[in-house]
Amino acid sequence: MKKIIKAKPRIILKNGKPDAVIINIKDYRNMLALLEDKEDLAELERMRKGRLKFRKLKDFFSKYRP
């Protein structure tokens, strides 16, 4: 697995305790993309375990046409 954060994060303290972290914007965007992928995979797994329902394409478009 590749390293997600390449630059050293900066920790912001409040009252002597960690309160926030500053990271490189590329690292932040990479983390968001990986989190989204993980959520998508979890949703796909839930869908696979459940019962699939199919409907006709014209029925779908009659309800969801933009």
C-alpha positions in Angstrom: 0.0 0.0 0.0 1.3 3.4 -0.9 1.9 6.1 1.6 -1.0 8.6 1.7 0.6 11.5 3.4 3.9 12.5 1.9 4.6 15.7 3.8 4.9 15.8 7.6 1.5 17.0 9.1 1.5 20.0 11.5 -0.4 19.6 14.7 -2.2 22.6 16.2 -2.5 22.6 20.0 -5.3 24.2 22.0 -4.8 24.4 25.7 -1.8 22.0 25.3 -3.9 19.3 23.6 -4.0 18.4 19.8 -6.9 20.3 18.3 -6.3 20.4 14.5 -3.9 19.1 11.8 -2.5 20.9 8.8 -1.6 18.7 5.8 -0.6 19.3 2.2 -3.6 19.9 0.0 -2.6 17.1 -2.4 -2.4 14.7 0.6 -5.8 15.9 1.7 -7.4 15.4 -1.7 -5.8 12.0 -1.9 -7.2 11.0 1.5 -10.7 12.2 0.4 -10.5 10.1 -2.8 -9.4 7.0 -0.9 -12.2 7.5 1.6 -14.8 7.9 -1.2 -13.5 4.7 -2.8 -13.8 2.9 0.5 -17.3 4.1 1.0 -18.2 3.0 -2.5 -16.8 -0.5 -2.0 -18.7 -0.8 1.3 -21.9 0.2 -0.5 -21.2 -2.3 -3.3 -20.7 -5.0 -0.7 -24.1 -4.2 0.9 -25.8 -4.3 -2.5 -24.2 -7.7 -3.3 -25.5 -9.2 0.0 -29.0 -7.9 -0.5 -31.6 -8.9 -3.0 -31.3 -7.2 -6.4 -34.4 -5.5 -7.9 -34.6 -4.8 -11.6 -37.0 -2.5 -13.5 -37.5 -1.5 -17.0 -35.5 1.4 -18.3 -38.6 3.3 -19.4 -39.9 3.1 -15.8 -36.7 4.4 -14.5 -36.7 7.4 -16.9 -40.3 8.2 -16.2 -39.4 8.8 -12.6 -35.9 10.1 -12.7 -35.7 12.1 -16.0 -33.9 15.5 -15.3 
